[in-house]
Amino acid sequence: MKLQRKNRLRAIAAGALAVSGALVLTACGSDDNSSGGGGSDSKAASNIKCDGKGQLLASGSSAQKNAMDLWIKTYGAACKDTKLNYKATGSGAGIQEFLQGKTAFAGSDSALKPEEVKSSESVCKGGKAIDLPMVGGPIAVGFNVPGVDKLTLNAEVLGKIFNSEIKKWDDPAIKALNKDAKLPSLKIQAFHRSDESGTTDNFTKYLKAAAPKAWPHEPGKAWEGKGGQSADGSSGVSSQVKQVSGSISYFELSYATANSIKTVDLNTGASAPVQATVENASKAISEAKIKGTGSDLALDLAYDTKADGAYPITLVTYEIACDKGNKASTLPATKSFLTYVASEDGQASLKELGYAPLPTEIANKVRESVKSLS
């Protein structure tokens, strides 16, 4: 049954990527990646309340691209007067475009910094930018090691691998965690993101929280580790792992699922190593605390959790929007789309793509914040 479920999820995720590819081609030709011309009899589409007309532009997190593509497809089928275009430019670039007034909202895998909130006041007339969590899920550590199908690592070893201190797959520290594996004397090819990325921010927050001595760098969107190789976006680093023998990198589970990439189990100090699954990520995300105030719902994630079955390398992607002062031309469509995304139907669609729906308590607060946008 587990094998059948895994194969089914891979097929669904691959289908979502196929949809994604089609949407990207559309965007190249018309700067529009909605499916506005299509129809759908799905329950989700029938429950969507459409509002606003014209083109809605957004950009940012590549971690949520597969989710965004599916949401746009469903929303576009119901709301044909609104054309949505989401460009997966990376969290850093997405926030900058939003702060420059180029987009209606942005996607970011990290909450806004105080200086970014301050800067947003020039765009959000009479208001400021807020963080609306929408997409949750595990950051998988994918690997490509010949002859190794199952691999367990911990934060200390991962920190040393990505800081170029552990350089071969048969290193004693890796052997100690994988006594039954036939580890080759093969050079480790560690890949990190070349662009500023919220995925990098969350991954390095995990390393810093769980293994501060092995990872001496400060967490952030820009990579600070020594050595290694880089690639652009989650699609770029996952493609490298798929192709390069001896490689390892970090990316959202949906990319691992779609590309049939093996993922690391984490030794967190719990009773057993923890797999990168939606369910295990949900356990960790459910421990998150809301640190934002008012309609801002920035979360404090439990990166160093040792709870049984809780996978700690998680991210939550936020949609960044103005609480007040949204442009009159885009506000109705923005609220309509984000209302669907935060709805039970919108969240329920995430699981089949390898994302974790928001915990009910957080999702309810997101819906309230979206409703209050003005």
SEDRENVEX-135922 format. One record per residue: residue in one letter; x, y, z of N, C-alpha, C in turn. Coordinates in steps of 0.02 Angstrom, whole numbers, padded with zeros to 5 digits, always signed. Layout:
<rs>
AXYZXYZXYZ ...
</rs>
This chain:
<rs>
M+00042-00061+00000+00000+00000+00000+00044+00063+00000 K+00098+00063+00040+00142+00121+00042+00173+00133-00026 L+00193+00078-00061+00222+00086-00127+00172+00113-00176 Q+00109+00088-00173+00057+00113-00218+00045+00187-00205 R+00042+00207-00142+00030+00277-00125+00087+00321-00151 K+00149+00297-00141+00206+00336-00164+00205+00345-00240 N+00189+00290-00276+00185+00295-00348+00130+00342-00370 R+00073+00340-00333+00017+00384-00351+00037+00457-00341 L+00071+00471-00285+00092+00540-00272+00142+00563-00325 R+00186+00518-00346+00234+00537-00397+00199+00554-00463 A+00150+00514-00479+00113+00526-00540+00076+00592-00538 I+00045+00607-00480+00008+00670-00472+00056+00729-00476 A+00113+00723-00441+00161+00778-00442+00190+00789-00511 A+00203+00734-00547+00228+00740-00615+00177+00774-00659 G+00114+00758-00648+00061+00791-00686+00059+00865-00671 A+00069+00882-00608+00069+00952-00590+00127+00989-00623 L+00184+00955-00628+00241+00986-00662+00228+00994-00736 A+00190+00947-00764+00172+00952-00834+00127+01013-00845 V+00080+01022-00798+00038+01082-00800+00081+01144-00794 S+00130+01141-00748+00175+01197-00738+00212+01215-00801 G+00236+01164-00837+00273+01176-00898+00229+01209-00950 A+00166+01186-00955+00121+01216-01003+00107+01288-00986 L+00100+01303-00920+00087+01372-00900+00146+01417-00914 V+00206+01390-00905+00266+01431-00918+00269+01449-00992 L+00254+01400-01036+00254+01414-01107+00204+01468-01125 T+00146+01465-01093+00095+01516-01105+00121+01584-01084 A+00154+01585-01025+00180+01648-00999+00232+01678-01046 C+00273+01634-01077+00324+01660-01122+00293+01696-01181 G+00235+01672-01203+00205+01701-01262+00162+01761-01247 S+00130+01762-01189+00081+01815-01176+00087+01848-01108 D+00139+01828-01070+00148+01853-01002+00087+01838-00960 D+00057+01778-00971-00003+01757-00935+00001+01683-00922 N+00005+01663-00859+00008+01592-00845-00055+01566-00811 S-00111+01598-00826-00174+01573-00802-00202+01524-00852 S-00254+01488-00833-00287+01443-00879-00357+01469-00893 G-00361+01534-00900-00425+01567-00905-00469+01540-00959 G-00442+01510-01013-00484+01486-01066-00514+01418-01053 G-00492+01384-01000-00515+01316-00988-00577+01315-00944 G-00609+01257-00941-00668+01249-00899-00657+01195-00848 S-00695+01197-00795-00689+01146-00743-00755+01138-00708 D-00774+01074-00696-00834+01060-00659-00818+01039-00588 S-00756+01051-00567-00735+01028-00501-00772+01065-00447 K-00778+01032-00390-00811+01062-00332-00773+01125-00310 A-00706+01122-00312-00666+01179-00290-00681+01240-00333 A-00684+01230-00399-00696+01287-00444-00765+01316-00433 S-00814+01273-00420-00882+01297-00411-00891+01336-00347 N-00846+01326-00299-00851+01362-00235-00814+01428-00234 I-00778+01444-00289-00739+01505-00291-00784+01565-00306 K-00776+01618-00267-00813+01680-00278-00767+01727-00316 C-00784+01741-00379-00742+01783-00421-00756+01856-00408 D-00704+01896-00412-00711+01968-00405-00652+02001-00440 G-00664+02057-00472-00611+02092-00506-00601+02067-00577 K-00569+02108-00617-00555+02091-00687-00485+02114-00705 G-00461+02087-00761-00396+02108-00785-00340+02062-00765 Q-00278+02088-00767-00219+02047-00753-00194+02058-00683 L-00177+02003-00649-00151+02005-00582-00080+01976-00583 L-00031+02018-00567+00039+01997-00570+00065+01983-00500 A+00104+01930-00494+00136+01912-00431+00201+01875-00447 S+00247+01874-00399+00310+01839-00410+00340+01821-00343 G+00393+01780-00346+00429+01762-00284+00445+01689-00279 S+00433+01661-00221+00454+01593-00202+00445+01541-00257 S+00500+01505-00272+00495+01448-00317+00471+01387-00280 A+00476+01389-00213+00453+01332-00172+00379+01320-00181 Q+00340+01373-00192+00268+01365-00198+00244+01363-00271 K+00291+01360-00318+00271+01363-00388+00222+01309-00408 N+00235+01247-00388+00190+01192-00407+00120+01203-00377 A+00118+01227-00316+00053+01242-00284+00020+01300-00320 M+00058+01352-00335+00030+01410-00368+00003+01393-00437 D+00039+01351-00473+00015+01331-00540-00053+01296-00536 L-00059+01252-00486-00123+01216-00479-00178+01263-00458 W-00163+01308-00411-00213+01357-00389-00236+01402-00447 I-00188+01424-00486-00204+01468-00543-00247+01431-00594 K-00231+01368-00605-00271+01328-00652-00343+01323-00629 T-00352+01307-00565-00420+01299-00538-00457+01366-00535 Y-00423+01417-00511-00453+01483-00506-00469+01511-00575 G-00423+01503-00621-00433+01530-00688-00492+01498-00724 A-00505+01434-00709-00562+01400-00740-00628+01430-00716 A-00629+01454-00655-00690+01482-00627-00697+01556-00640 C-00641+01592-00641-00641+01665-00646-00606+01686-00711 K-00642+01681-00765-00611+01692-00831-00596+01765-00846 D-00622+01811-00806-00609+01882-00818-00545+01905-00784 T-00515+01862-00744-00452+01879-00711-00396+01834-00737 K-00343+01865-00761-00285+01829-00786-00228+01835-00736 L-00208+01779-00708-00155+01779-00658-00089+01757-00688 N-00036+01791-00669+00031+01774-00691+00077+01774-00631 Y+00100+01715-00611+00147+01709-00555+00214+01686-00583 K+00266+01725-00569+00333+01708-00592+00376+01686-00533 A+00404+01626-00537+00444+01599-00483+00515+01626-00487 T+00524+01688-00465+00588+01722-00469+00633+01711-00408 G+00605+01680-00356+00640+01673-00293+00613+01723-00243 S+00616+01706-00179+00585+01748-00127+00614+01819-00126 G+00680+01825-00129+00711+01890-00125+00689+01936-00182 A+00690+01910-00243+00670+01950-00301+00596+01967-00298 G+00556+01920-00274+00484+01932-00269+00468+01989-00221 I+00501+01990-00164+00489+02043-00115+00510+02111-00144 Q+00567+02111-00179+00590+02174-00209+00541+02201-00261 E+00514+02157-00302+00466+02179-00352+00403+02206-00319 F+00382+02173-00265+00323+02197-00229+00337+02266-00198 L+00395+02275-00168+00412+02338-00136+00421+02394-00188 Q+00433+02375-00250+00438+02424-00305+00370+02438-00337 G+00318+02406-00311+00251+02418-00337+00236+02383-00403 K+00276+02333-00421+00268+02299-00485+00217+02242-00483 T+00202+02217-00422+00158+02159-00416+00105+02172-00362 A+00050+02134-00368-00005+02140-00319+00013+02106-00254 F+00050+02051-00257+00074+02017-00197+00136+01978-00215 A+00172+01955-00164+00233+01917-00175+00231+01852-00135 G+00270+01804-00156+00277+01742-00119+00346+01739-00088 S+00350+01725-00023+00414+01722+00011+00415+01665+00061 D+00470+01628+00062+00477+01572+00110+00504+01596+00177 S+00512+01661+00184+00532+01691+00248+00489+01751+00261 A+00476+01763+00325+00437+01822+00343+00477+01886+00328 L+00441+01940+00319+00473+02004+00304+00518+02027+00361 K+00573+02059+00342+00617+02090+00391+00589+02158+00410 P+00606+02184+00470+00580+02249+00491+00592+02305+00440 E+00651+02304+00409+00666+02356+00360+00623+02349+00297 E+00604+02287+00280+00560+02277+00223+00489+02300+00238 V+00467+02289+00299+00401+02314+00320+00401+02390+00316 K+00454+02421+00340+00459+02495+00338+00458+02520+00266 S+00495+02486+00223+00498+02506+00153+00430+02499+00118 S+00390+02451+00142+00325+02438+00110+00276+02495+00118 E+00289+02540+00166+00242+02594+00180+00235+02641+00120 S+00286+02643+00077+00281+02685+00018+00238+02654-00036 V+00228+02589-00032+00186+02553-00081+00116+02544-00053 C+00111+02527+00011+00047+02517+00044+00025+02583+00075 K-00008+02625+00036-00026+02691+00059-00071+02688+00121 G-00046+02713+00177-00084+02711+00238-00082+02645+00274 G-00042+02599+00249-00036+02533+00281+00034+02506+00276 K+00041+02440+00279+00107+02409+00275+00098+02337+00250 A+00153+02307+00230+00151+02238+00207+00144+02190+00265 I+00107+02136+00254+00098+02085+00306+00113+02016+00277 D+00127+01969+00321+00143+01900+00303+00081+01856+00312 L+00061+01822+00259+00003+01777+00261+00027+01707+00244 P+00037+01663+00293+00060+01595+00278+00008+01558+00236 M+00031+01524+00183-00015+01490+00137+00006+01419+00121 V+00072+01408+00114+00097+01343+00093+00146+01316+00144 G+00134+01257+00169+00181+01226+00215+00209+01162+00185 G+00264+01140+00211+00291+01076+00187+00362+01064+00207 P+00386+01004+00194+00455+00987+00210+00504+01009+00157 I+00563+01031+00180+00620+01040+00135+00657+00974+00136 A+00654+00939+00082+00688+00874+00078+00762+00884+00064 V+00803+00840+00089+00874+00838+00071+00881+00779+00023 G+00887+00795-00041+00891+00743-00092+00963+00722-00105 F+00973+00658-00120+01041+00634-00133+01042+00586-00191 N+01101+00581-00222+01112+00534-00278+01179+00500-00266 V+01177+00444-00230+01237+00407-00213+01229+00336-00241 P+01269+00316-00289+01262+00249-00319+01264+00194-00267 G+01215+00149-00271+01212+00092-00226+01182+00106-00158 V+01162+00168-00146+01132+00186-00082+01060+00208-00093 D+01014+00170-00066+00943+00186-00073+00914+00220-00011 K+00946+00208+00046+00921+00236+00109+00979+00268+00145 L+00970+00330+00167+01024+00368+00199+00997+00407+00258 T+01031+00401+00314+01013+00440+00374+01070+00488+00390 L+01053+00551+00401+01101+00602+00421+01073+00642+00479 N+01115+00679+00513+01091+00724+00565+01113+00795+00549 A+01094+00843+00590+01108+00913+00576+01183+00927+00575 E+01220+00896+00621+01292+00907+00624+01326+00885+00560 V+01310+00825+00537+01340+00800+00476+01319+00841+00415 L+01255+00860+00412+01232+00902+00357+01268+00969+00357 G+01277+00999+00416+01312+01062+00420+01383+01057+00393 K+01417+01003+00411+01486+00993+00389+01490+00976+00314 I+01440+00940+00289+01438+00926+00217+01431+00991+00177 F+01383+01031+00197+01368+01092+00159+01418+01149+00174 N+01461+01139+00223+01515+01187+00236+01582+01159+00212 S+01579+01106+00172+01638+01075+00140+01689+01047+00189 E+01666+01025+00247+01711+00994+00296+01709+00918+00290 I+01653+00890+00271+01647+00819+00254+01644+00814+00179 K+01692+00780+00149+01701+00784+00076+01689+00719+00038 K+01685+00663+00074+01674+00599+00040+01617+00561+00073 W+01583+00521+00033+01525+00485+00058+01542+00429+00107 D+01604+00406+00108+01623+00354+00156+01657+00384+00218 D+01645+00448+00231+01671+00480+00291+01646+00443+00353 P+01688+00436+00403+01669+00400+00464+01605+00426+00496 A+01594+00491+00494+01534+00519+00525+01471+00496+00489 I+01474+00489+00423+01416+00464+00385+01409+00389+00397 K+01464+00353+00399+01462+00281+00412+01430+00265+00479 A+01445+00306+00529+01419+00293+00596+01343+00296+00598 L+01313+00336+00553+01240+00342+00551+01208+00293+00502 N+01250+00257+00464+01224+00212+00412+01265+00148+00411 K+01260+00109+00465+01303+00051+00474+01290-00004+00424 D+01230-00006+00396+01214-00060+00349+01221-00038+00275 A+01239+00024+00264+01244+00049+00195+01314+00038+00167 K+01318+00025+00102+01382+00019+00067+01399+00086+00037 L+01431+00127+00077+01447+00195+00056+01510+00196+00013 P+01507+00225-00047+01566+00226-00091+01615+00280-00071 S+01678+00271-00091+01729+00323-00080+01723+00372-00139 L+01670+00410-00135+01651+00455-00190+01647+00527-00164 K+01671+00574-00204+01670+00644-00184+01598+00669-00177 I+01584+00706-00124+01518+00735-00114+01512+00798-00156 Q+01459+00802-00196+01445+00860-00237+01384+00896-00205 A+01399+00945-00163+01345+00980-00128+01323+01042-00168 F+01258+01045-00182+01231+01101-00220+01188+01145-00175 H+01195+01210-00185+01153+01258-00149+01123+01307-00199 R+01075+01347-00175+01042+01395-00219+01088+01454-00236 S+01088+01475-00299+01128+01533-00320+01089+01598-00309 D+01023+01593-00310+00980+01652-00301+00963+01659-00227 E+00942+01719-00208+00919+01729-00139+00854+01691-00130 S+00852+01649-00079+00797+01601-00074+00774+01593-00002 G+00708+01592+00007+00680+01577+00072+00692+01505+00091 T+00699+01461+00041+00715+01391+00055+00784+01386+00087 T+00831+01424+00060+00898+01427+00091+00893+01455+00161 D+00854+01507+00170+00845+01537+00236+00820+01486+00287 N+00769+01449+00268+00740+01399+00314+00788+01341+00326 F+00823+01319+00274+00870+01264+00281+00927+01283+00328 T+00954+01344+00320+01009+01365+00363+00985+01383+00433 K+00922+01403+00441+00895+01412+00508+00893+01345+00545 Y+00876+01292+00509+00877+01225+00539+00948+01207+00560 L+00996+01216+00515+01065+01198+00532+01090+01238+00592 K+01074+01302+00594+01098+01345+00649+01065+01327+00714 A+01000+01309+00712+00964+01292+00773+00984+01224+00800 A+00995+01176+00755+01007+01107+00776+01080+01089+00782 A+01124+01126+00748+01196+01110+00750+01238+01174+00743 P+01234+01218+00791+01268+01284+00785+01344+01279+00778 K+01375+01228+00806+01448+01222+00799+01467+01199+00729 A+01427+01155+00700+01442+01131+00632+01423+01182+00579 W+01377+01227+00596+01356+01278+00548+01366+01347+00581 P+01426+01376+00573+01443+01438+00607+01414+01501+00574 H+01383+01493+00516+01358+01551+00479+01288+01572+00503 E+01273+01635+00492+01207+01660+00508+01157+01639+00454 P+01097+01619+00473+01046+01601+00423+01029+01661+00379 G+01008+01646+00319+00987+01700+00274+00968+01674+00206 K+00938+01718+00166+00917+01699+00098+00976+01686+00052 A+01032+01721+00064+01092+01713+00024+01137+01660+00056 W+01166+01617+00015+01207+01562+00040+01272+01587+00069 E+01289+01562+00130+01350+01584+00164+01400+01528+00174 G+01382+01467+00158+01426+01410+00169+01487+01412+00125 K+01539+01374+00145+01601+01371+00106+01595+01319+00050 G+01623+01337-00007+01628+01290-00062+01560+01269-00090 G+01559+01210-00119+01498+01185-00150+01486+01215-00218 Q+01432+01194-00249+01413+01219-00315+01343+01247-00310 S+01325+01288-00359+01260+01322-00355+01219+01312-00418 A+01154+01321-00410+01107+01318-00466+01048+01363-00449 D+01012+01384-00499+00958+01432-00490+00892+01398-00475 G+00860+01418-00422+00793+01394-00406+00792+01322-00381 S+00734+01303-00354+00725+01234-00331+00730+01185-00389 S+00705+01206-00447+00708+01162-00506+00780+01151-00527 G+00822+01203-00518+00892+01197-00538+00932+01150-00494 V+00926+01157-00428+00965+01114-00383+00939+01042-00385 S+00873+01033-00392+00847+00965-00395+00868+00930-00460 S+00872+00968-00514+00895+00940-00578+00967+00917-00572 Q+01009+00954-00536+01078+00935-00527+01084+00870-00488 V+01043+00864-00435+01045+00802-00396+01023+00743-00439 K+00974+00753-00481+00949+00700-00525+01004+00677-00572 Q+01047+00723-00594+01095+00708-00647+01165+00691-00622 V+01185+00718-00566+01256+00714-00545+01266+00660-00492 S+01311+00613-00506+01328+00560-00459+01365+00589-00399 G+01344+00570-00339+01376+00594-00278+01347+00660-00252 S+01292+00681-00281+01265+00747-00264+01216+00745-00205 I+01207+00804-00177+01159+00814-00122+01137+00887-00123 S+01074+00900-00108+01050+00969-00104+00985+00970-00065 Y+00956+01029-00060+00895+01039-00022+00843+01073-00066 F+00782+01049-00063+00727+01077-00103+00662+01049-00076 E+00607+01077-00098+00542+01056-00074+00527+00984-00095 L+00490+00950-00054+00475+00879-00066+00444+00867-00134 S+00403+00914-00158+00369+00904-00222+00420+00895-00279 Y+00477+00928-00275+00528+00920-00327+00561+00851-00322 A+00571+00826-00262+00598+00759-00253+00549+00706-00279 T+00486+00715-00263+00434+00668-00284+00428+00665-00360 A+00425+00724-00391+00416+00728-00463+00476+00699-00501 N+00536+00705-00472+00596+00682-00507+00623+00615-00482 S+00584+00582-00438+00604+00516-00410+00673+00519-00378 I+00684+00572-00339+00747+00581-00304+00741+00553-00233 K+00790+00514-00212+00790+00486-00144+00803+00543-00094 T+00773+00537-00035+00780+00589+00015+00808+00562+00081 V+00844+00605+00115+00877+00587+00178+00826+00581+00235 D+00835+00530+00278+00798+00527+00341+00841+00564+00393 L+00808+00601+00438+00844+00641+00487+00847+00608+00555 N+00907+00604+00582+00916+00584+00651+00912+00648+00692 T+00855+00659+00723+00844+00721+00761+00855+00713+00836 G+00867+00652+00857+00870+00637+00928+00806+00607+00953 A+00757+00599+00906+00695+00565+00923+00708+00490+00927 S+00656+00452+00941+00664+00379+00951+00684+00344+00886 A+00670+00374+00829+00687+00344+00765+00699+00399+00714 P+00740+00385+00662+00749+00436+00609+00683+00455+00578 V+00678+00518+00556+00615+00545+00531+00619+00556+00455 Q+00570+00531+00419+00568+00539+00347+00539+00607+00328 A+00558+00630+00269+00530+00692+00242+00463+00676+00209 T+00410+00684+00248+00343+00673+00222+00298+00732+00241 V+00242+00738+00206+00194+00791+00221+00169+00784+00293 E+00153+00723+00312+00126+00712+00379+00177+00730+00433 N+00240+00711+00423+00292+00727+00473+00308+00801+00476 A+00304+00835+00418+00314+00907+00418+00256+00942+00454 S+00196+00916+00444+00138+00946+00477+00145+00943+00552 K+00175+00889+00578+00185+00883+00651+00231+00938+00676 A+00283+00954+00636+00329+01007+00657+00296+01076+00650 I+00260+01086+00595+00228+01152+00583+00175+01166+00635 S+00142+01112+00659+00089+01122+00709+00118+01149+00775 E+00184+01143+00784+00216+01170+00844+00235+01244+00837 A+00224+01272+00776+00243+01341+00764+00201+01389+00805 K+00231+01445+00824+00197+01498+00861+00191+01560+00816 I+00134+01593+00820+00125+01655+00782+00163+01711+00818 K+00210+01741+00783+00250+01795+00813+00230+01863+00785 G+00190+01863+00731+00166+01926+00703+00113+01957+00747 T+00098+02020+00735+00046+02054+00773-00008+02080+00726 G-00068+02087+00752-00123+02111+00711-00139+02061+00656 S-00144+02087+00594-00160+02043+00538-00098+02010+00509 D-00039+02027+00536+00023+01994+00514+00028+01927+00550 L+00041+01874+00512+00040+01806+00540+00106+01770+00530 A+00161+01806+00537+00227+01775+00534+00233+01721+00588 L+00265+01665+00571+00269+01608+00617+00341+01597+00641 D+00345+01570+00701+00408+01549+00730+00409+01473+00728 L+00447+01445+00679+00447+01373+00668+00495+01337+00716 A+00478+01274+00732+00517+01235+00780+00570+01194+00743 Y+00625+01227+00723+00677+01194+00683+00715+01141+00723 D+00718+01149+00788+00758+01103+00828+00715+01052+00867 T+00654+01041+00844+00611+00994+00878+00640+00923+00878 K+00630+00888+00933+00651+00818+00938+00590+00773+00949 A+00531+00800+00936+00470+00760+00945+00469+00702+00896 D+00446+00645+00920+00442+00586+00877+00398+00601+00816 G+00425+00583+00757+00387+00590+00696+00382+00661+00670 A+00417+00709+00700+00414+00779+00677+00475+00793+00634 Y+00464+00810+00570+00519+00825+00524+00534+00899+00528 P+00594+00918+00552+00606+00988+00571+00626+01035+00515 I+00649+01009+00457+00669+01055+00403+00607+01071+00363 T+00571+01120+00387+00508+01140+00356+00511+01212+00334 L+00466+01229+00290+00458+01299+00273+00384+01314+00268 V+00369+01376+00278+00302+01401+00265+00310+01459+00217 T+00277+01455+00160+00280+01510+00112+00224+01559+00127 Y+00243+01622+00131+00195+01676+00144+00177+01711+00078 E+00114+01732+00075+00097+01781+00023+00104+01849+00057 I+00142+01893+00027+00154+01960+00054+00106+02008+00020 A+00066+02042+00059+00017+02089+00032+00012+02150+00078 C-00018+02204+00053-00030+02263+00095-00092+02251+00138 D-00087+02267+00202-00147+02262+00244-00197+02317+00225 K-00170+02376+00209-00210+02432+00186-00173+02466+00128 G-00209+02501+00086-00176+02538+00032-00162+02498-00030 N-00195+02441-00038-00189+02403-00100-00217+02444-00158 K-00190+02433-00217-00215+02469-00276-00287+02449-00290 A-00328+02498-00304-00399+02485-00317-00408+02439-00377 S-00362+02442-00425-00368+02401-00485-00354+02327-00474 T-00318+02311-00420-00300+02241-00408-00328+02213-00343 L-00352+02255-00298-00376+02231-00233-00431+02179-00238 P-00485+02189-00278-00538+02138-00281-00513+02070-00302 A-00472+02068-00354-00446+02003-00379-00397+01972-00329 T-00356+02015-00298-00309+01989-00248-00346+01956-00190 K-00397+01989-00164-00435+01960-00109-00472+01897-00131 S-00500+01898-00191-00536+01840-00217-00490+01779-00223 F-00431+01790-00253-00384+01735-00264-00358+01708-00197 L-00336+01754-00153-00308+01732-00088-00362+01700-00044 T-00424+01722-00052-00479+01690-00015-00486+01617-00036 Y-00481+01604-00102-00484+01534-00126-00423+01495-00101 V-00363+01524-00107-00302+01490-00087-00304+01469-00013 A-00332+01513+00029-00335+01499+00101-00395+01456+00120 S-00440+01443+00073-00501+01405+00088-00485+01331+00101 E-00534+01295+00125-00525+01224+00137-00509+01188+00072 D-00543+01206+00017-00530+01175-00047-00459+01190-00072 G-00439+01253-00066-00373+01273-00088-00318+01237-00049 Q-00326+01233+00016-00277+01199+00058-00277+01123+00048 A-00337+01095+00039-00342+01022+00031-00306+00998-00032 S-00303+01041-00083-00271+01021-00146-00195+01015-00139 L-00166+01043-00086-00094+01044-00078-00064+00975-00064 K-00099+00935-00026-00069+00873-00001-00047+00826-00057 E-00087+00824-00111-00070+00778-00165-00007+00800-00203 L+00014+00863-00193+00074+00889-00225+00136+00885-00180 G+00127+00858-00120+00183+00852-00074+00191+00911-00028 Y+00140+00954-00022+00140+01009+00025+00096+00992+00084 A+00104+01030+00138+00065+01019+00198+00013+01074+00206 P-00051+01057+00207-00102+01108+00221-00089+01141+00288 L-00108+01204+00294-00097+01240+00357-00139+01208+00413 P-00112+01207+00474-00153+01185+00531-00216+01228+00535 T-00270+01199+00556-00336+01232+00556-00335+01299+00591 E-00304+01302+00649-00303+01364+00688-00270+01421+00649 I-00214+01405+00616-00178+01456+00578-00218+01474+00515 A-00246+01424+00481-00285+01436+00420-00344+01483+00434 N-00377+01474+00489-00434+01517+00507-00413+01589+00515 K-00355+01600+00545-00330+01668+00554-00309+01699+00488 V-00282+01658+00443-00263+01683+00377-00326+01707+00340 R-00380+01669+00344-00442+01689+00310-00468+01755+00337 E-00461+01765+00402-00483+01829+00432-00440+01886+00407 S-00374+01875+00402-00330+01928+00379-00343+01946+00306 V-00354+01894+00264-00368+01907+00193-00432+01948+00187 K-00482+01930+00225-00546+01965+00223-00538+02039+00241 S-00489+02055+00283-00481+02124+00307-00438+02167+00260 L-00409+02138+00208-00368+02177+00162-00408+02234+00132 S-00378+02292+00127-00414+02349+00099-00366+02394+00060 
</rs>
